[in-house]
Amino acid sequence: MSMDYEKLYTAYYMQVYSYIITLARNRDLAEEITQNTFYKAVTAKAQFSGLSDELTWLCSIAKNLYYDELRKKRNTVGLDEIGHLASEESVERMAADSDMAFRIHLVLHRLEEPYKEVFGLRVFGELSYSQIAEIFGKSESWARVTYHRAKLKIQERMNEKNE
């Protein structure tokens, strides 16, 4: 299958970058991994098979590169500034205020997996439930339930901090 990698890069750069910044919470690392993702996609011996959509394929490469980087460094990356939240859900709406956004990120930073990653993919990466399910190798309903549980956990923890 022949791909136009310039089109691929133009179409998906920001989505892959957004996905990785939710994992890494570090702009420089997210930029590096995003660049490496597209480099790997271009130079991969096993080309894109077409069994999933291109964004899911790229996010899988990015996720693997990120985990490779974590294994290399064996440490966690600090919380860094993350862009605005793009959803009309109540937790996401609260993030419009930068003070509130920071408090949400503190709660999110301490949230256990897979809730943290699923929430980040949905809100910051703007991925669909089916794309999230494909990344995890789970069903779309699993992705929906996990996202909504993550949202509830964040709301509960936000309410605890306000009391």
N, C-alpha and C positions, 0 to 999 in steps of 0.2 A: 504494500500500500504506500503510495507516494503522498507526502505531506508537504504543504507549504509552511515551513517553520517560521518564516517572518509573520505570516498571518496568525499562526498559532501563538507566537510570542505577543503580538499586538492584542489578540483577542483575550488571552488568559493571564497576562502578566500580573495585573492588579489582583485578580482573584487568588492566584497562587500565593502572591506576596501577603495578602490579607490572611489567608489560611495559616501561613508559616508564622506571621507575627503573633497570631493568637497562641501558637505553641511556644515560640522562642521568647516573646516579650522583649525583643531587642532588635532595633531597626537594622543595625549593621549586619547582624547574623541573618536576619530575615532576607535582606537584600542579597547576601552572598549565597544563601541556600536557594533562593528563587533563581538567581543567575545559573547556578549549578544544575538546577532542575531542567532548565531549558537546554543547557549544554548536554546534559545526559540524554535528554529526549532526542536531540539531534544526532548524537554519536552512538546511541544504544545499538548493540548488535541485534538484540531482540526488539524489533520494531513494534510500534503500536498495532495491536491485533484487530482493533475495531469492535471488540467484545463489550467494551464499556465506552462511555463518552470521553472525549479528549480531556476535559477538565478533571474527571475522576482519575484518569491515567496520570496526568501531571501531578495531582495532589498526592497520589500514592508514591510517586517518585520523590516528591518534596518531603513527605513524611518519613520515608526511609532515609533520605539524606540527613534530615534533622536528627533522627535517632542515632545514625552513625556518628554525627557530630557530638551528641551527648555522650555516647560511649567513649569517644576519643578524649573528651575533656573531663568526664566523670564529675561534673559539677552542674549545679543549676544556674540558669541565667536569670539575672535580676529583672524586676518589673520595670518596663519602659513605657513611654507614652504610646498609647494606641489611639487610632483615629476614632471618629464618631461612630455611634451605633446606628444601624440602619434597619430598624424594625419598629412596628407600632405596638408591640407587646408592652405590658406595664413595666417590667423590669428594664426593658430597653428604653422606654420613654423616660424613665427616671434618669438615665444616663445623659440626657441632654445637658444637664447642669454638670460642669466639669468637676465640681466637688463631689457630687453624687457618683459620677463616673469613676472617680478614683476609688471611692468606697466600694463600689461594685467590683472593681478590679481586684481590690484586696480580698474580698470574699471569694471571688472567682479563683484567685491564685491559690487559695487554701482548699478549694473544692476537690473532692476525690475524682479519679477517673472511673468510668468514661464520661461522667457528667461534664467535667471541665472541657474536654475536647469537643464533645458533641455540641455543647452550648456555643463554644467559640466558632466551630465550623458553620453553625446555623446563623449566628448573629454577625460575626466579623467576616467570615469567609463567604457569607451569603449563599451557601450551598443548599440545595434542595434536600428533603428527607431521603429521597432515593439515592442521591449522590453520597450522602453521609452513610447510608446503609451499605452501599457498595464499598466504600473505603474500609468499613469495619467487617465486611463480609457477613452482615446481618440483614434482617428484613427491614422494610420501610417502616412498619409499625413499631419495631424495636427502636428505630431512630426517633420517631415521634414521641414515644413514651419516655425515652431517655432524655430528650430535650425538655419535655414538660416537667419531668422530675427534677432536672437540673434547675429549671426556672423556679420551681417551688422551693428548692433548697436555698437558692440565692435569696428569694424573698423572705424566707424564714430567718436566715442569718442576718439580713438587713434589718428586719424587725427587732431581732435580739439586740443589735447594736444601738438601735434608736431608743430602747427602753432604759 
